[in-house]
Amino acid sequence: MTGDPGLQPERTRLAWRRTLLTLTGVTVLLVRLALTGGATGAALAGLAVLAWLGALAVSWRRATGTGVWRPPRWSFPLTALTAAGLALLGVVLVVAGLR
């Protein structure tokens, strides 16, 4: 059962918005965690914010797009890599004891 094809763009926009919301929450937590670690923590916080801005730039168009728009083929893999990078950064922060 495929459902109404007219609802697919709406589901896609909602999925990208949820992705952005999740990445925003993770970034805020990483920045909070990293800022307690001095200069190294501040550098890692900056890296987390840059990664989030990259994901925001890539997925904003997909989250707010209307009509027939073909996203670049690299937008989904780049967003997935950003999410994985933020997760790895969180692991590094925890292992390094920056809390």
C-alpha positions in Angstrom: 0.0 0.0 0.0 1.6 3.2 -1.1 -0.9 5.7 0.2 -1.7 9.0 -1.3 1.3 10.3 -3.4 0.1 13.8 -2.7 1.1 13.4 0.9 4.7 12.3 0.2 6.2 15.8 -0.1 4.6 16.6 3.3 6.0 13.5 4.9 9.4 14.3 3.5 9.4 17.9 4.7 8.4 16.7 8.2 11.1 14.1 8.2 13.8 16.7 7.3 12.4 19.1 10.0 12.7 16.3 12.6 16.3 15.6 11.4 17.2 19.3 11.8 15.5 19.4 15.3 17.5 16.4 16.4 20.8 17.7 15.1 20.1 21.0 16.8 19.5 19.3 20.1 22.7 17.2 19.8 24.7 20.3 18.8 23.4 22.2 21.8 24.3 19.4 24.2 27.8 19.0 22.6 28.5 22.7 22.9 27.4 22.7 26.5 29.6 19.7 27.2 32.6 21.1 25.2 32.6 24.6 26.8 33.6 23.2 30.1 36.9 21.9 28.6 38.9 25.1 28.2 40.5 25.9 24.8 40.2 22.4 23.5 36.5 22.2 24.4 35.9 25.6 22.8 37.5 24.4 19.6 35.4 21.2 19.6 32.3 23.3 20.3 33.1 25.4 17.3 33.5 22.3 15.2 30.1 21.1 16.4 28.5 24.4 15.4 30.2 24.3 12.0 28.9 20.8 11.4 25.4 21.8 12.4 25.5 24.9 10.1 26.5 22.6 7.2 23.6 20.3 7.9 21.3 23.2 8.3 22.4 24.6 4.9 22.0 21.3 3.2 18.7 20.2 4.6 16.9 23.5 5.0 16.0 23.6 1.3 14.7 20.0 1.6 12.7 20.8 4.8 11.0 23.9 3.4 10.8 22.9 -0.3 7.6 23.1 -2.1 6.6 22.0 -5.6 8.8 19.9 -7.8 12.4 20.3 -6.7 15.1 17.8 -7.2 17.6 17.8 -4.3 21.2 17.3 -5.1 22.2 13.6 -4.8 24.8 14.5 -2.2 22.5 16.2 0.3 21.3 13.1 2.1 24.8 11.5 2.5 26.3 14.8 3.7 23.6 15.1 6.3 24.1 11.5 7.4 27.9 12.1 7.7 27.3 15.3 9.7 25.1 13.3 12.1 27.7 10.6 12.4 30.4 13.2 12.9 28.5 14.9 15.7 28.0 11.5 17.4 31.7 10.8 17.1 32.5 14.2 18.5 30.3 13.4 21.5 32.1 10.2 22.1 35.4 12.0 22.0 34.2 14.6 24.5 33.0 11.9 26.9 36.1 9.8 26.6 38.4 12.8 27.0 36.5 13.7 30.2 35.3 17.1 29.1 32.1 17.3 31.1 
